[in-house]
Amino acid sequence: MYNEALWAHATSCDIKRCIDSAEKGFKIWSTKSIISRNQILFKFASMLKCNGKFALADKILKWIKFSNIYETSLLCSQSERLEITKMRQPKGVIILKEKDETILFDRLTQVLIAGNSVIVICDGKDSCSLAQYCDKFSVSDIPSGVINLLSHDNLKTLEASLCATTYDSYAEQFFLKDNPEKTYINLTIPKYIILPIK
């Protein structure tokens, strides 16, 4: 118990279910266009404003405005025989852990706009939880499994369990202050389409 709130202690079974949920959420979310993802996040930001969470809403709206970076990331080149198109696609499931709620929302929004799903880990003391926003995520039409939450009073235990899976790094390494283009590149992977020229 912390601040008169009970925190669940995620078991290995909970962690597996959470990862499965995040992977399913990723499959749905990553297929949506950036425009569709932005519309959903705009709806969520509007709900936050209605509930007096203006700073958090402004963070989301700021990144929606920057999302043109993501839409213009297509590069084409030609040789005599081939046309090569390089695009970026979402990386997959990203793990977030933040002490500050504003930073958490800042990074969460960037992850979601890029098309990734997320697992937020928290302990209720040294890291933020998204539990109070779960109903707003749902009402905003964010698909199930896109945003996931795991809590434990010992984050080192939780981190060790997640590192034993395929998720061996935290998103904090992906974010570069004042460089949204580089952050976007870090949150995505390149995809090449090669077509013969007739």
C-alpha positions in Angstrom: 0.0 0.0 0.0 1.3 3.5 -0.9 -0.6 6.8 -0.3 -3.6 4.7 0.8 -3.7 2.9 -2.5 -3.2 -0.8 -3.1 -0.7 -1.7 -5.8 -0.7 -5.0 -7.5 2.4 -7.0 -7.5 2.7 -8.3 -11.1 3.5 -12.0 -11.2 5.3 -13.8 -14.1 1.9 -14.8 -15.4 0.7 -11.1 -15.3 3.8 -10.1 -17.2 3.2 -12.7 -19.9 -0.4 -11.6 -20.2 0.6 -7.9 -20.4 3.2 -8.6 -23.1 0.6 -10.7 -25.1 -1.8 -7.8 -24.8 0.7 -5.2 -25.9 1.7 -7.3 -28.9 -2.0 -7.7 -29.9 -2.5 -3.9 -29.4 0.5 -3.2 -31.5 -0.9 -5.2 -34.4 -4.0 -3.1 -34.4 -2.5 0.3 -33.7 0.4 0.0 -36.2 -2.0 -0.6 -39.1 -3.8 2.7 -38.4 -2.7 5.7 -40.4 -1.0 8.6 -38.7 -4.1 10.7 -39.3 -6.3 8.1 -37.6 -3.9 7.8 -34.6 -3.8 11.6 -34.4 -7.6 11.9 -34.4 -7.8 9.4 -31.5 -5.1 11.2 -29.5 -6.8 14.5 -30.2 -10.0 13.1 -28.7 -8.0 12.0 -25.7 -6.4 15.4 -25.3 -9.9 17.0 -25.4 -11.0 14.7 -22.6 -8.0 15.7 -20.5 -8.8 19.4 -21.1 -12.4 18.8 -20.0 -11.0 17.3 -16.8 -8.7 20.2 -16.0 -5.5 18.4 -17.2 -4.4 21.3 -19.4 -0.6 20.7 -19.3 -1.0 17.0 -20.2 -3.4 17.9 -23.0 -1.0 20.5 -24.4 1.8 17.9 -24.5 -0.3 15.6 -26.7 -1.4 18.5 -28.9 2.2 19.6 -29.4 3.2 16.2 -30.7 0.2 15.9 -33.0 1.4 19.2 -34.6 4.9 17.7 -35.1 3.5 14.5 -36.6 4.1 15.8 -40.1 7.7 14.7 -39.5 6.4 11.1 -39.5 4.3 11.6 -42.6 7.2 12.9 -44.7 9.7 10.2 -43.9 9.6 8.5 -47.3 12.8 8.4 -49.4 13.0 7.1 -52.9 16.0 6.4 -55.1 16.5 4.8 -58.5 19.2 2.9 -60.3 19.0 1.7 -63.9 17.0 -1.4 -62.9 15.5 -0.8 -59.5 13.4 1.7 -57.6 14.1 1.6 -53.8 11.7 3.2 -51.4 12.7 3.6 -47.8 10.0 4.1 -45.2 9.8 3.8 -41.4 7.5 1.5 -39.6 6.8 1.2 -35.8 9.4 -0.6 -33.7 6.8 -2.7 -31.6 6.2 -2.7 -27.9 8.0 0.1 -25.9 8.5 0.1 -22.2 8.1 3.4 -20.3 8.9 4.3 -16.7 8.9 7.9 -15.5 8.8 9.7 -12.2 7.2 12.8 -13.7 3.6 12.6 -15.2 4.2 15.3 -17.7 7.4 13.6 -19.1 5.5 10.3 -19.1 2.7 11.8 -21.3 5.2 13.5 -23.5 7.0 10.2 -24.2 3.8 8.2 -24.3 2.4 10.4 -27.0 5.5 10.2 -29.2 5.5 6.4 -28.9 1.8 6.2 -29.9 2.0 8.6 -32.8 4.9 6.5 -34.2 2.5 3.5 -34.1 4.0 1.5 -31.2 2.2 0.0 -28.2 3.4 0.6 -24.7 3.9 -1.1 -21.4 4.1 1.5 -18.5 5.8 0.1 -15.4 5.3 1.7 -12.0 5.7 1.2 -8.3 3.5 4.0 -6.9 6.4 5.7 -5.2 9.2 6.5 -7.6 7.3 6.2 -10.9 4.0 7.4 -12.3 0.9 5.3 -13.0 -1.6 5.7 -15.7 -4.4 3.9 -13.8 -6.5 7.0 -13.3 -6.6 7.5 -17.1 -7.7 4.0 -18.2 -11.3 5.0 -18.7 -10.3 8.0 -20.7 -8.1 5.8 -23.0 -11.0 3.5 -23.6 -13.6 6.3 -24.3 -11.1 8.0 -26.7 -11.2 4.8 -28.8 -7.6 3.8 -28.1 -7.7 0.1 -28.9 -7.4 -2.5 -26.1 -3.7 -3.5 -25.6 -2.2 -0.4 -27.0 -1.5 1.1 -23.5 -0.7 -1.4 -20.8 0.2 -1.0 -17.1 2.3 -3.2 -14.8 2.9 -2.4 -11.2 5.1 -3.9 -8.5 6.5 -2.5 -5.2 10.0 -3.5 -6.4 10.6 -2.2 -9.9 14.0 -4.0 -10.1 12.1 -7.4 -10.0 9.7 -6.2 -12.7 12.5 -4.9 -14.8 14.4 -8.2 -14.5 11.4 -10.1 -15.6 10.8 -7.9 -18.6 14.5 -8.0 -19.6 14.2 -11.8 -19.6 11.8 -11.3 -22.5 12.5 -9.7 -25.9 12.1 -6.3 -24.4 15.6 -5.6 -23.2 15.7 -1.8 -23.3 13.7 1.2 -22.0 12.4 3.9 -24.2 14.3 6.7 -22.4 17.3 6.0 -24.6 15.1 6.7 -27.7 14.1 10.3 -26.7 16.4 13.2 -27.7 15.4 16.6 -26.3 14.7 19.1 -29.0 15.2 16.6 -31.8 11.8 15.1 -32.7 13.1 13.7 -36.0 15.8 11.7 -34.4 13.4 10.5 -31.7 11.0 9.3 -34.4 13.9 7.4 -36.1 14.7 5.8 -32.8 11.0 4.7 -32.3 10.8 3.1 -35.7 12.7 0.7 -38.0 13.5 1.1 -41.7 11.5 -0.8 -44.3 12.6 -1.1 -47.9 10.4 -1.7 -50.9 12.4 -2.7 -54.0 10.6 -2.7 -57.4 12.1 -3.4 -60.8 11.9 -0.6 -63.3 10.3 -1.7 -66.5 
